[in-house]
Amino acid sequence: MKKLIWFIAGIGLGVVTAQQLRENPKAKDLADDVARRAKEFGAAVSDGFREREAEIAAEAAKQTN
């Protein structure tokens, strides 16, 4: 029962948020900015992971030779 209440509360919050984004251009701009920054952060983390993975692979290759 508790999960159902949280589910309904989440849906309600989503509806209110969507309404605010439609009615308020500043809120939409803020949401777009947050989304852009989150994508940039995710890309930076992903790039760093790939770089570190390549460093580890290169180090492992050196040790086996």
KOLGU-4560 file (N, C-alpha, C; in nm, 3 decimals, padded with zeros to 5 digits):
<recs>
<n_xx: 00.082 n_yy: -00.119 n_zz: 00.000 ca_xx: 00.000 ca_yy: 00.000 ca_zz: 00.000 c_xx: 00.087 c_yy: 00.126 c_zz: 00.000 mol: A seq: 1 type: MET>
<n_xx: 00.198 n_yy: 00.121 n_zz: 00.074 ca_xx: 00.287 ca_yy: 00.236 ca_zz: 00.084 c_xx: 00.351 c_yy: 00.267 c_zz: -00.053 mol: A seq: 2 type: LYS>
<n_xx: 00.385 n_yy: 00.162 n_zz: -00.128 ca_xx: 00.445 ca_yy: 00.183 ca_zz: -00.260 c_xx: 00.345 c_yy: 00.248 c_zz: -00.355 mol: A seq: 3 type: LYS>
<n_xx: 00.218 n_yy: 00.211 n_zz: -00.344 ca_xx: 00.114 ca_yy: 00.269 ca_zz: -00.428 c_xx: 00.100 c_yy: 00.419 c_zz: -00.399 mol: A seq: 4 type: LEU>
<n_xx: 00.109 n_yy: 00.456 n_zz: -00.273 ca_xx: 00.100 ca_yy: 00.597 ca_zz: -00.237 c_xx: 00.216 c_yy: 00.675 c_zz: -00.297 mol: A seq: 5 type: ILE>
<n_xx: 00.338 n_yy: 00.620 n_zz: -00.288 ca_xx: 00.454 ca_yy: 00.686 ca_zz: -00.345 c_xx: 00.443 c_yy: 00.695 c_zz: -00.497 mol: A seq: 6 type: TRP>
<n_xx: 00.388 n_yy: 00.591 n_zz: -00.559 ca_xx: 00.370 ca_yy: 00.590 ca_zz: -00.703 c_xx: 00.273 c_yy: 00.701 c_zz: -00.745 mol: A seq: 7 type: PHE>
<n_xx: 00.163 n_yy: 00.712 n_zz: -00.676 ca_xx: 00.063 ca_yy: 00.815 ca_zz: -00.707 c_xx: 00.121 c_yy: 00.954 c_zz: -00.680 mol: A seq: 8 type: ILE>
<n_xx: 00.197 n_yy: 00.968 n_zz: -00.573 ca_xx: 00.260 ca_yy: 01.097 ca_zz: -00.543 c_xx: 00.359 c_yy: 01.135 c_zz: -00.654 mol: A seq: 9 type: ALA>
<n_xx: 00.432 n_yy: 01.039 n_zz: -00.705 ca_xx: 00.527 ca_yy: 01.063 ca_zz: -00.814 c_xx: 00.457 c_yy: 01.107 c_zz: -00.941 mol: A seq: 10 type: GLY>
<n_xx: 00.345 n_yy: 01.042 n_zz: -00.971 ca_xx: 00.268 ca_yy: 01.082 ca_zz: -01.089 c_xx: 00.216 c_yy: 01.224 c_zz: -01.072 mol: A seq: 11 type: ILE>
<n_xx: 00.164 n_yy: 01.255 n_zz: -00.955 ca_xx: 00.114 ca_yy: 01.390 ca_zz: -00.928 c_xx: 00.223 c_yy: 01.494 c_zz: -00.941 mol: A seq: 12 type: GLY>
<n_xx: 00.339 n_yy: 01.465 n_zz: -00.888 ca_xx: 00.451 ca_yy: 01.557 ca_zz: -00.898 c_xx: 00.493 c_yy: 01.576 c_zz: -01.043 mol: A seq: 13 type: LEU>
<n_xx: 00.491 n_yy: 01.470 n_zz: -01.120 ca_xx: 00.524 ca_yy: 01.479 ca_zz: -01.262 c_xx: 00.426 c_yy: 01.567 c_zz: -01.337 mol: A seq: 14 type: GLY>
<n_xx: 00.298 n_yy: 01.552 n_zz: -01.305 ca_xx: 00.195 ca_yy: 01.635 ca_zz: -01.371 c_xx: 00.214 c_yy: 01.782 c_zz: -01.336 mol: A seq: 15 type: VAL>
<n_xx: 00.238 n_yy: 01.811 n_zz: -01.210 ca_xx: 00.260 ca_yy: 01.950 ca_zz: -01.168 c_xx: 00.383 c_yy: 02.008 c_zz: -01.235 mol: A seq: 16 type: VAL>
<n_xx: 00.489 n_yy: 01.929 n_zz: -01.243 ca_xx: 00.613 ca_yy: 01.975 ca_zz: -01.306 c_xx: 00.591 c_yy: 02.003 c_zz: -01.454 mol: A seq: 17 type: THR>
<n_xx: 00.523 n_yy: 01.913 n_zz: -01.521 ca_xx: 00.495 ca_yy: 01.933 ca_zz: -01.664 c_xx: 00.413 c_yy: 02.060 c_zz: -01.686 mol: A seq: 18 type: ALA>
<n_xx: 00.318 n_yy: 02.085 n_zz: -01.598 ca_xx: 00.235 ca_yy: 02.204 ca_zz: -01.610 c_xx: 00.319 c_yy: 02.330 c_zz: -01.590 mol: A seq: 19 type: GLN>
<n_xx: 00.408 n_yy: 02.328 n_zz: -01.493 ca_xx: 00.496 ca_yy: 02.442 ca_zz: -01.469 c_xx: 00.586 c_yy: 02.468 c_zz: -01.589 mol: A seq: 20 type: GLN>
<n_xx: 00.637 n_yy: 02.362 n_zz: -01.650 ca_xx: 00.725 ca_yy: 02.379 ca_zz: -01.766 c_xx: 00.650 c_yy: 02.438 c_zz: -01.884 mol: A seq: 21 type: LEU>
<n_xx: 00.523 n_yy: 02.403 n_zz: -01.899 ca_xx: 00.443 ca_yy: 02.458 ca_zz: -02.009 c_xx: 00.411 c_yy: 02.605 c_zz: -01.985 mol: A seq: 22 type: ARG>
<n_xx: 00.381 n_yy: 02.641 n_zz: -01.862 ca_xx: 00.335 ca_yy: 02.776 ca_zz: -01.831 c_xx: 00.446 c_yy: 02.877 c_zz: -01.807 mol: A seq: 23 type: GLU>
<n_xx: 00.561 n_yy: 02.831 n_zz: -01.766 ca_xx: 00.668 ca_yy: 02.922 ca_zz: -01.724 c_xx: 00.792 c_yy: 02.900 c_zz: -01.810 mol: A seq: 24 type: ASN>
<n_xx: 00.823 n_yy: 02.994 n_zz: -01.898 ca_xx: 00.941 ca_yy: 02.978 ca_zz: -01.984 c_xx: 01.072 c_yy: 02.974 c_zz: -01.905 mol: A seq: 25 type: PRO>
<n_xx: 01.077 n_yy: 03.042 n_zz: -01.792 ca_xx: 01.200 ca_yy: 03.039 ca_zz: -01.710 c_xx: 01.222 c_yy: 02.899 c_zz: -01.653 mol: A seq: 26 type: LYS>
<n_xx: 01.115 n_yy: 02.834 n_zz: -01.614 ca_xx: 01.126 ca_yy: 02.698 ca_zz: -01.561 c_xx: 01.174 c_yy: 02.604 c_zz: -01.671 mol: A seq: 27 type: ALA>
<n_xx: 01.124 n_yy: 02.624 n_zz: -01.793 ca_xx: 01.168 ca_yy: 02.540 ca_zz: -01.905 c_xx: 01.316 c_yy: 02.564 c_zz: -01.934 mol: A seq: 28 type: LYS>
<n_xx: 01.357 n_yy: 02.689 n_zz: -01.932 ca_xx: 01.499 ca_yy: 02.720 ca_zz: -01.953 c_xx: 01.586 c_yy: 02.655 c_zz: -01.847 mol: A seq: 29 type: ASP>
<n_xx: 01.540 n_yy: 02.661 n_zz: -01.723 ca_xx: 01.615 ca_yy: 02.598 ca_zz: -01.614 c_xx: 01.624 c_yy: 02.447 c_zz: -01.633 mol: A seq: 30 type: LEU>
<n_xx: 01.513 n_yy: 02.385 n_zz: -01.669 ca_xx: 01.512 ca_yy: 02.240 ca_zz: -01.691 c_xx: 01.603 c_yy: 02.202 c_zz: -01.807 mol: A seq: 31 type: ALA>
<n_xx: 01.602 n_yy: 02.281 n_zz: -01.914 ca_xx: 01.690 ca_yy: 02.256 ca_zz: -02.028 c_xx: 01.837 c_yy: 02.270 c_zz: -01.988 mol: A seq: 32 type: ASP>
<n_xx: 01.867 n_yy: 02.370 n_zz: -01.905 ca_xx: 02.004 ca_yy: 02.391 ca_zz: -01.859 c_xx: 02.051 c_yy: 02.274 c_zz: -01.772 mol: A seq: 33 type: ASP>
<n_xx: 01.964 n_yy: 02.229 n_zz: -01.683 ca_xx: 01.999 ca_yy: 02.115 ca_zz: -01.598 c_xx: 02.022 c_yy: 01.990 c_zz: -01.682 mol: A seq: 34 type: VAL>
<n_xx: 01.938 n_yy: 01.967 n_zz: -01.781 ca_xx: 01.953 ca_yy: 01.851 ca_zz: -01.868 c_xx: 02.083 c_yy: 01.858 c_zz: -01.947 mol: A seq: 35 type: ALA>
<n_xx: 02.115 n_yy: 01.977 n_zz: -01.997 ca_xx: 02.240 ca_yy: 01.995 ca_zz: -02.073 c_xx: 02.362 c_yy: 01.968 c_zz: -01.985 mol: A seq: 36 type: ARG>
<n_xx: 02.359 n_yy: 02.021 n_zz: -01.865 ca_xx: 02.473 ca_yy: 02.000 ca_zz: -01.773 c_xx: 02.486 c_yy: 01.854 c_zz: -01.733 mol: A seq: 37 type: ARG>
<n_xx: 02.374 n_yy: 01.786 n_zz: -01.714 ca_xx: 02.378 ca_yy: 01.644 ca_zz: -01.678 c_xx: 02.437 c_yy: 01.562 c_zz: -01.793 mol: A seq: 38 type: ALA>
<n_xx: 02.401 n_yy: 01.596 n_zz: -01.917 ca_xx: 02.457 ca_yy: 01.526 ca_zz: -02.032 c_xx: 02.607 c_yy: 01.551 c_zz: -02.043 mol: A seq: 39 type: LYS>
<n_xx: 02.650 n_yy: 01.675 n_zz: -02.021 ca_xx: 02.792 ca_yy: 01.708 ca_zz: -02.026 c_xx: 02.869 c_yy: 01.632 c_zz: -01.918 mol: A seq: 40 type: GLU>
<n_xx: 02.811 n_yy: 01.625 n_zz: -01.798 ca_xx: 02.876 ca_yy: 01.553 ca_zz: -01.689 c_xx: 02.886 c_yy: 01.405 c_zz: -01.722 mol: A seq: 41 type: PHE>
<n_xx: 02.779 n_yy: 01.348 n_zz: -01.773 ca_xx: 02.781 ca_yy: 01.207 ca_zz: -01.811 c_xx: 02.884 c_yy: 01.178 c_zz: -01.918 mol: A seq: 42 type: GLY>
<n_xx: 02.896 n_yy: 01.268 n_zz: -02.015 ca_xx: 02.996 ca_yy: 01.250 ca_zz: -02.121 c_xx: 03.137 c_yy: 01.259 c_zz: -02.064 mol: A seq: 43 type: ALA>
<n_xx: 03.159 n_yy: 01.351 n_zz: -01.971 ca_xx: 03.292 ca_yy: 01.365 ca_zz: -01.910 c_xx: 03.329 c_yy: 01.240 c_zz: -01.830 mol: A seq: 44 type: ALA>
<n_xx: 03.233 n_yy: 01.187 n_zz: -01.755 ca_xx: 03.258 ca_yy: 01.065 ca_zz: -01.678 c_xx: 03.289 c_yy: 00.949 c_zz: -01.771 mol: A seq: 45 type: VAL>
<n_xx: 03.211 n_yy: 00.939 n_zz: -01.878 ca_xx: 03.231 ca_yy: 00.831 ca_zz: -01.975 c_xx: 03.367 c_yy: 00.842 c_zz: -02.042 mol: A seq: 46 type: SER>
<n_xx: 03.407 n_yy: 00.962 n_zz: -02.082 ca_xx: 03.538 ca_yy: 00.982 ca_zz: -02.143 c_xx: 03.650 c_yy: 00.946 c_zz: -02.046 mol: A seq: 47 type: ASP>
<n_xx: 03.637 n_yy: 00.989 n_zz: -01.923 ca_xx: 03.737 ca_yy: 00.956 ca_zz: -01.822 c_xx: 03.748 c_yy: 00.807 c_zz: -01.798 mol: A seq: 48 type: GLY>
<n_xx: 03.634 n_yy: 00.738 n_zz: -01.798 ca_xx: 03.634 ca_yy: 00.593 ca_zz: -01.780 c_xx: 03.707 c_yy: 00.525 c_zz: -01.895 mol: A seq: 49 type: PHE>
<n_xx: 03.678 n_yy: 00.569 n_zz: -02.018 ca_xx: 03.744 ca_yy: 00.509 ca_zz: -02.134 c_xx: 03.895 c_yy: 00.534 c_zz: -02.132 mol: A seq: 50 type: ARG>
<n_xx: 03.936 n_yy: 00.655 n_zz: -02.094 ca_xx: 04.078 ca_yy: 00.686 ca_zz: -02.087 c_xx: 04.147 c_yy: 00.599 c_zz: -01.983 mol: A seq: 51 type: GLU>
<n_xx: 04.086 n_yy: 00.586 n_zz: -01.868 ca_xx: 04.147 ca_yy: 00.505 ca_zz: -01.761 c_xx: 04.150 c_yy: 00.358 c_zz: -01.802 mol: A seq: 52 type: ARG>
<n_xx: 04.046 n_yy: 00.312 n_zz: -01.868 ca_xx: 04.042 ca_yy: 00.174 ca_zz: -01.914 c_xx: 04.156 c_yy: 00.148 c_zz: -02.014 mol: A seq: 53 type: GLU>
<n_xx: 04.180 n_yy: 00.245 n_zz: -02.104 ca_xx: 04.289 ca_yy: 00.232 ca_zz: -02.201 c_xx: 04.425 c_yy: 00.231 c_zz: -02.131 mol: A seq: 54 type: ALA>
<n_xx: 04.442 n_yy: 00.314 n_zz: -02.028 ca_xx: 04.567 ca_yy: 00.317 ca_zz: -01.952 c_xx: 04.592 c_yy: 00.183 c_zz: -01.885 mol: A seq: 55 type: GLU>
<n_xx: 04.490 n_yy: 00.126 n_zz: -01.825 ca_xx: 04.503 ca_yy: -00.003 ca_zz: -01.757 c_xx: 04.537 c_yy: -00.113 c_zz: -01.857 mol: A seq: 56 type: ILE>
<n_xx: 04.470 n_yy: -00.110 n_zz: -01.973 ca_xx: 04.498 ca_yy: -00.211 ca_zz: -02.076 c_xx: 04.641 c_yy: -00.199 c_zz: -02.127 mol: A seq: 57 type: ALA>
<n_xx: 04.690 n_yy: -00.075 n_zz: -02.146 ca_xx: 04.826 ca_yy: -00.054 ca_zz: -02.193 c_xx: 04.927 c_yy: -00.102 c_zz: -02.088 mol: A seq: 58 type: ALA>
<n_xx: 04.898 n_yy: -00.075 n_zz: -01.962 ca_xx: 04.986 ca_yy: -00.120 ca_zz: -01.855 c_xx: 04.988 c_yy: -00.272 c_zz: -01.845 mol: A seq: 59 type: GLU>
<n_xx: 04.876 n_yy: -00.334 n_zz: -01.861 ca_xx: 04.868 ca_yy: -00.481 ca_zz: -01.857 c_xx: 04.943 c_yy: -00.542 c_zz: -01.975 mol: A seq: 60 type: ALA>
<n_xx: 04.935 n_yy: -00.478 n_zz: -02.091 ca_xx: 05.006 ca_yy: -00.527 ca_zz: -02.208 c_xx: 05.157 c_yy: -00.518 c_zz: -02.188 mol: A seq: 61 type: ALA>
<n_xx: 05.205 n_yy: -00.411 n_zz: -02.123 ca_xx: 05.346 ca_yy: -00.395 ca_zz: -02.096 c_xx: 05.396 c_yy: -00.503 c_zz: -02.001 mol: A seq: 62 type: LYS>
<n_xx: 05.315 n_yy: -00.538 n_zz: -01.902 ca_xx: 05.356 ca_yy: -00.637 ca_zz: -01.803 c_xx: 05.359 c_yy: -00.778 c_zz: -01.860 mol: A seq: 63 type: GLN>
<n_xx: 05.279 n_yy: -00.806 n_zz: -01.960 ca_xx: 05.279 ca_yy: -00.940 ca_zz: -02.018 c_xx: 05.389 c_yy: -00.957 c_zz: -02.119 mol: A seq: 64 type: THR>
<n_xx: 05.445 n_yy: -00.847 n_zz: -02.171 ca_xx: 05.554 ca_yy: -00.856 ca_zz: -02.270 c_xx: 05.683 c_yy: -00.856 c_zz: -02.203 mol: A seq: 65 type: ASN>
</recs>
